[in-house]
């Protein structure tokens, strides 16, 4: 950030801000990064002045950052150029927003997320079973097993087997009724 210019540069800026009739372009203002903003009369449109920005020589063109208030002025959406005090207030506002965003991120990080894996604690081993009869039984155990139910003598499946000789009949539709 370049900050406010020195006394010689301020005097030069004041001289360039004077709108003399013989001047082709005049200085409108500067930002905190050292960029200057100029206005000049356009040849095609006499009613509207053209606005441009000249960047500081020490800044690479890819690194140029123009504040939104100056961008609004350049695009004619803002009539008056922003003042230096207004630019300082904007920097304070941005720092405050960053601080509040960091606090909000910290609060968000404190809350447990439903997507996080549960704690990696091992479940406690069960010392005794509540029902000693339940559990795994051995294959060579001599306890009697329940037998499967036998199929009843009059099974419905046997009745279905009797109709295997059945064949469908041809279909003859009834004549259609007249609609009146």
N, C-alpha and C positions, 0 to 999 in steps of 0.2 A: 504494500500500500504506500503510495507516495505521500499521502497526507496533504496538508495545506501548503501552497507554494510560498516561497520566500518573498521578501519585500520587492525585489527587482522584478521577479516574475509577475507578482501581483500588479505592479505598475504597468508592465507590458500588457497584461490581460486587460486592465482598465482602458488602456489606449486602444486595443483591438476591439473592445466592446462598443466604442463610440460609432454610431451609425451616421457616418458622413455620406453625402450624396455621391461622392466620387469613388467610394469604396465598393468593390465588387462583392466582397463577403466580409462578415463580421462575426466575432466570437460571441457566443451566447453563454457558455459556461464550461465547467470542468467537473470531473468526478474525482473521487478519492484515489483512484488508481493512476491518475495522471493523464487520462484521455481528455481531449478538448472537443467541444461540440460547436459547430459552425452553421451559419445560415447564409444563404445567398439567393439573389433573385434569379428565377428560372427564365430562360429566353422564351419558352413556349407558353407558359402560364404566368401571366403578370400578376394575377391575384394571389398566388400561393408561392411562398418562399420554399426553397429546397433546403433540406437539413442533412448534414453529414457529421461523421465523427472521425477525428484524427487521433490515432492511438499513439501512446508514448513510444519513443524509439527503442527503449530498452526491452519492450515486451514483444515476444514472438507473436506473429499474427494468429497462430493456432491457440495461443494462450489468452487471447483478448477476452475479457469478461465485461459486459456492459450491464449495469443494473436495470431492473425492470422499469423504474421510473424514467431513466434516460431513453430506454427503448420505446416507451410510450410517446415521449416527446419527439423522437426521430420519426415515428410513424404517424404523426399528426393526430394522435388520439388524446394528447395532453397539450393544452395551449401554452401554459407557462412552463419553463424549464425548472427542474427541481433545484432547490437551494442546497448549500453545503450542510446546513443544520438538518434539513430533511434527510439527507444522505446519511448523516451520523445517526439519526433516530432510526433509520432503516437498518443499519448495522446492529444497533442495540436490540432492535426487535428480532432480528435473525438469531442473535446470540441467545436471547431469551427462549425462542422457539426450540433451538437445539438443546438447551438445558431441560426444558419441559419434555421434549421427546426422549431424552436420555432417562429422565425420571420415569416416564411412562413405560419405557422398555424394561427398566429395572423392576417395576411393579409387575409387569407381564411375566418376566422371567421367574419371579418368586412363586407365582401360582403354579400348582401342579397341572400338567397337561394330561388329557385323556389319551393322547397318542404315545406318551412316554411308557416305557416298559415298567412293570411293577418292580418293587425292590427285589433284589437278587437274593433274598433270604430263602433258606431251605425250609420246607415245612417240618414241623416237629414230628418225630416218630411216635406212633401210637404204641403205648405200653401194653394195654389190654384191650381186647375186643369187647364191645358191649354185648354181643350175642355169641357165645362160644360155639354154638352149633353151626353157625354160618361160616363160610370160608371155603377153602380148597379141600377137596376130598381126594384121597389116594385111589389109584386105579385097582390096586390089589386089596382094597378094603373089602371085608366080608359082609358089609351091610347090605340088606336087600334093596334092590332098586325098584322103582315103580315101573310097571309094564305099560306098554302102549295099549290103548283101548282097541279091542277088535272091532272090525267093521260089522254093523248089524246085518242080520240075515236078509232083510228086505231092503237092500241098498237101492237108492234112487238111480245109481249108475247102471244097474242091471236093467231097469225099466227103460232107460234111454237106448240101450242096445237093441231092444225089440223093434224099434221104429227105423231101423237102418234100411229096411226094404221100401220105405216110403219115397215116392217120387212126386215132384210138384206137377200141378196140372196147368194146362194152357190158360191164358187170360183172355177173356172176351169182355171188352168194356161195354157198359150200358150206353144206349143212345143219349146224346146230350139234350138237356132240356132247353126249350126256347126261352129267351129272355124277352120280356116285354117292356 
